[in-house]
Amino acid sequence: MKYMIILEKEDEGGYSAQCLELPGAISQGETKEEALRNIKEAIELVLEVINEEAKALGNNAEISAVEVSA
């Protein structure tokens, strides 16, 4: 699955990265490549937490995808 991220060069050096679809997925790195590796890991961790929370809800919840046209 693809996620949109914001990759921003920081004034003090390095790069920050934030996933637009998963606000909790934020990371950084000294280089673009490191920031991209780190944001991928952050996205995976956030998705893992979301899946665990959904499982804890049991049969009372379901995960669905919706499409919105702009």
Backbone as CSV, one residue per row, in Angstrom:
resi,resn,N_x,N_y,N_z,CA_x,CA_y,CA_z,C_x,C_y,C_z
1,MET,0.840,-1.172,0.000,0.000,0.000,0.000,0.890,1.241,0.000
2,LYS,0.499,2.241,-0.745,1.275,3.477,-0.809,0.672,4.522,0.114
3,TYR,1.539,5.286,0.751,1.124,6.381,1.615,1.830,7.647,1.174
4,MET,1.129,8.765,1.257,1.712,10.063,0.927,2.429,10.597,2.162
5,ILE,3.626,11.119,1.952,4.368,11.704,3.063,4.840,13.106,2.685
6,ILE,5.115,13.874,3.713,5.782,15.162,3.549,7.213,14.951,4.010
7,LEU,8.159,15.219,3.149,9.582,15.115,3.470,10.126,16.535,3.449
8,GLU,10.608,16.989,4.585,11.000,18.388,4.721,12.437,18.517,5.222
9,LYS,13.222,19.339,4.543,14.587,19.609,4.976,14.522,20.552,6.172
10,GLU,15.196,20.177,7.240,15.186,20.976,8.467,16.313,22.003,8.466
11,ASP,16.052,23.169,9.027,17.049,24.238,9.082,18.299,23.811,9.853
12,GLU,18.094,23.025,10.917,19.229,22.601,11.727,19.954,21.394,11.168
13,GLY,19.472,20.887,10.048,20.087,19.740,9.392,19.182,18.526,9.423
14,GLY,19.363,17.663,8.488,18.562,16.451,8.403,17.205,16.716,7.777
15,TYR,16.343,15.694,7.853,15.027,15.744,7.228,13.984,15.205,8.194
16,SER,12.788,15.776,8.130,11.659,15.221,8.867,10.685,14.636,7.854
17,ALA,9.920,13.641,8.301,8.954,12.981,7.424,7.679,12.742,8.214
18,GLN,6.546,13.000,7.552,5.254,12.793,8.191,4.302,12.180,7.181
19,CYS,3.574,11.166,7.604,2.594,10.506,6.748,1.282,11.277,6.813
20,LEU,0.747,11.656,5.655,-0.483,12.431,5.610,-1.702,11.628,6.048
21,GLU,-1.753,10.348,5.709,-2.896,9.509,6.050,-2.871,8.990,7.488
22,LEU,-1.702,8.942,8.090,-1.541,8.433,9.456,-0.823,9.482,10.296
23,PRO,-1.560,10.417,10.887,-0.931,11.533,11.602,0.071,11.121,12.679
24,GLY,-0.069,9.932,13.248,0.869,9.489,14.274,2.200,9.007,13.729
25,ALA,2.301,8.856,12.410,3.533,8.360,11.785,4.409,9.545,11.404
26,ILE,5.358,9.839,12.277,6.285,10.953,12.088,7.681,10.432,12.400
27,SER,8.670,10.865,11.613,10.040,10.428,11.854,11.011,11.456,11.299
28,GLN,12.286,11.122,11.360,13.322,12.008,10.851,14.552,11.197,10.500
29,GLY,15.509,11.851,9.872,16.765,11.206,9.531,17.785,12.237,9.104
30,GLU,19.040,11.872,9.156,20.111,12.781,8.755,20.131,13.002,7.246
31,THR,19.687,11.987,6.483,19.640,12.085,5.032,18.211,11.783,4.570
32,LYS,17.915,12.093,3.299,16.604,11.749,2.751,16.354,10.255,2.855
33,GLU,17.359,9.470,2.493,17.226,8.022,2.502,16.928,7.495,3.900
34,GLU,17.633,8.027,4.895,17.406,7.592,6.270,16.013,8.005,6.740
35,ALA,15.593,9.219,6.405,14.253,9.680,6.787,13.181,8.808,6.139
36,LEU,13.375,8.409,4.876,12.414,7.544,4.197,12.362,6.155,4.832
37,ARG,13.521,5.609,5.186,13.543,4.308,5.874,12.809,4.411,7.214
38,ASN,13.078,5.502,7.925,12.480,5.668,9.248,10.973,5.893,9.183
39,ILE,10.483,6.629,8.184,9.040,6.852,8.091,8.333,5.554,7.709
40,LYS,8.973,4.716,6.910,8.373,3.412,6.591,8.193,2.597,7.869
41,GLU,9.196,2.609,8.722,9.116,1.885,9.993,8.030,2.489,10.880
42,ALA,7.942,3.817,10.929,6.919,4.480,11.736,5.519,4.116,11.235
43,ILE,5.330,4.086,9.919,4.034,3.709,9.345,3.685,2.280,9.744
44,GLU,4.630,1.368,9.639,4.390,-0.025,10.012,3.985,-0.140,11.481
45,LEU,4.647,0.616,12.343,4.328,0.566,13.769,2.944,1.127,14.056
46,VAL,2.577,2.232,13.416,1.250,2.809,13.610,0.179,1.835,13.123
47,LEU,0.393,1.212,11.978,-0.572,0.241,11.467,-0.712,-0.960,12.393
48,GLU,0.391,-1.373,12.983,0.356,-2.488,13.933,-0.523,-2.129,15.139
49,VAL,-0.358,-0.932,15.655,-1.163,-0.478,16.793,-2.638,-0.393,16.404
50,ILE,-2.930,0.149,15.230,-4.321,0.248,14.765,-4.945,-1.140,14.653
51,ASN,-4.207,-2.094,14.104,-4.723,-3.461,13.973,-4.988,-4.093,15.334
52,GLU,-4.102,-3.873,16.283,-4.292,-4.421,17.626,-5.517,-3.799,18.293
53,GLU,-5.699,-2.491,18.115,-6.862,-1.821,18.697,-8.153,-2.338,18.060
54,ALA,-8.126,-2.578,16.754,-9.313,-3.106,16.067,-9.638,-4.506,16.554
55,LYS,-8.605,-5.326,16.757,-8.829,-6.688,17.259,-9.445,-6.659,18.655
56,ALA,-9.023,-5.699,19.470,-9.534,-5.591,20.836,-11.024,-5.251,20.856
57,LEU,-11.521,-4.632,19.797,-12.942,-4.296,19.721,-13.803,-5.501,19.384
58,GLY,-13.167,-6.559,18.916,-13.878,-7.802,18.615,-14.871,-7.644,17.485
59,ASN,-16.033,-8.261,17.637,-17.051,-8.261,16.588,-17.832,-6.955,16.508
60,ASN,-17.551,-6.024,17.385,-18.293,-4.765,17.403,-17.762,-3.741,16.408
61,ALA,-16.706,-4.070,15.699,-16.112,-3.095,14.784,-15.597,-3.792,13.542
62,GLU,-15.485,-3.029,12.486,-14.863,-3.531,11.265,-14.072,-2.404,10.631
63,ILE,-13.081,-2.781,9.865,-12.256,-1.815,9.161,-12.675,-1.819,7.705
64,SER,-12.958,-0.647,7.168,-13.378,-0.511,5.778,-12.619,0.623,5.123
65,ALA,-12.562,0.583,3.820,-11.964,1.666,3.054,-13.081,2.413,2.349
66,VAL,-12.963,3.725,2.271,-13.924,4.545,1.548,-13.169,5.408,0.558
67,GLU,-13.808,5.717,-0.532,-13.204,6.573,-1.542,-13.994,7.864,-1.612
68,VAL,-13.287,8.968,-1.593,-13.906,10.284,-1.666,-13.377,10.970,-2.900
69,SER,-14.253,11.446,-3.744,-13.794,12.164,-4.936,-13.803,13.655,-4.639
70,ALA,-12.762,14.303,-5.077,-12.621,15.732,-4.785,-13.296,16.577,-5.842
